[in-house]
């Protein structure tokens, strides 16, 4: 496994980093390493680009935690402050995991938005009998 770590920024939302990220991916795809952080693409996209390994499924887990001193320092946050951890496992078309990510967000820098809607594309009723 190859491990990459760093902080993620969103300069439009906050002046501080939004999360600490650890990414693990199969060493078979180590050829992407020189492009990480320079191509402006997620690692899974780099793997797909170079090795034609497509994401078929992602499993995601969200849990609550607290910021360890080292993580808090990297993020400019308070030690032991509440945080959210998001773990994602990326699987290919053979259901083989090829990447795993772990992101830790200070609670005040995380927002999850879901927009639910109903489809108005109901199938039309069909008349299957004939009048004689």
N, C-alpha and C positions, 0 to 999 in steps of 0.2 A: 504494500500500500504506500502511496505517496501522500504526504500531508502538507497542506498549505494553510497558512493562517494570516489573519489581518483584521483591520477594522474597515467597516463600510460607512461611507458618508452619503448624505443627501443634503447638499448645500441649499436646496430650495426649502427644506423643512426645518433644519436646525444648524447651528454653527458648530455643533459637536458631532462626533461620530455617532451613528445610530445603533451600531451593534458590533460585537466581536464575532468573527466567523472562523470556523475550522472546517476545512474541506479535505476529505479523504477520497482518493480514487485509485483504481486498480493500476498497478505498475505497468501493465501491458500498454497503457496509454501515456507513458512518461514522455513520449515525443512531443506532447503539447506544452511541456514545462516552460520552454523559452517564450511562449506566447502568453502565458498567464500574466494578467495585469497590464499587458501592452496592447492586446487586441480589442479591448473594450467589450468582450463577450464573456458570458458565463462559461465555466469549465465544461459543463455538459455540452454546450454548443461547440466548443473547441474539439471535444472528443468526437462529436457527430461529424464535424467538418473534416477532420483528419482521418478518422477510422470508420466512418459510416455506421456508427453505433447510435441508434436512435432511442430516445426515451419513449418507452411504451407505458410505463406506470410509475407514479411517485407515491410513496407512503409518507405521510406527515404526522408528526406528533408534537403537540404543544403542551408545555408544562411550566409551572411556576417555580421560581428559585430565588436565590439572593446572589448579589455580585461579590465574588471573591476579591480580596484586595488588589491583586495584579490586574484582573479584568477591569475593575472599577478605575484604576489608574489609567489604563489604556483608553478608556471611554470618557475620562474626565467626569466620573460619576462618584457618588458617595459609596464607600465600602458597606457591604451588607445590605444595600438598598434592594427592594424588590425588583425582580427581573422576570422576563419570559424567555424560555428556551424553545427554539423550533428546531426539530431534527427532521431531516428529509433523507429518504433512501430512494435512489434512482435505479430503475430496472430496465433492461433491454427487452427485445422481443422474445428472448428465450427465458424470460423471468429471472435473469441473472443480475444481481446488484453490481453496478460498476462505479457508483459514486454515493457518498454519504456526506451530508453537511450538518453542522451544528452551529446555530446562530444564537447569541445571547444578547437580548435587548434590555436596557434599563426600562422599567415599566412606563416611565413618562415619555419614552421615545418610540413606543410601539402603538400602532393602530391597525386594526383588522376590520376591513369593510366588506360586507357581502350585500349584494343587491339582488334580491329575489324578485321574480316576475312570473306571470302566467303566460303561457303561449296562447295566442288567439288563432292558431293554425290547427284547429280541430278538423278531423277528417269529415268530409261531407257525407251525409246519409245517402245511401244508394237504394233506389227502388228496384227490387229484383223480381217483382211479379208483373205480369201483363194483364191489362184489362181486355176482356173479349167483348 
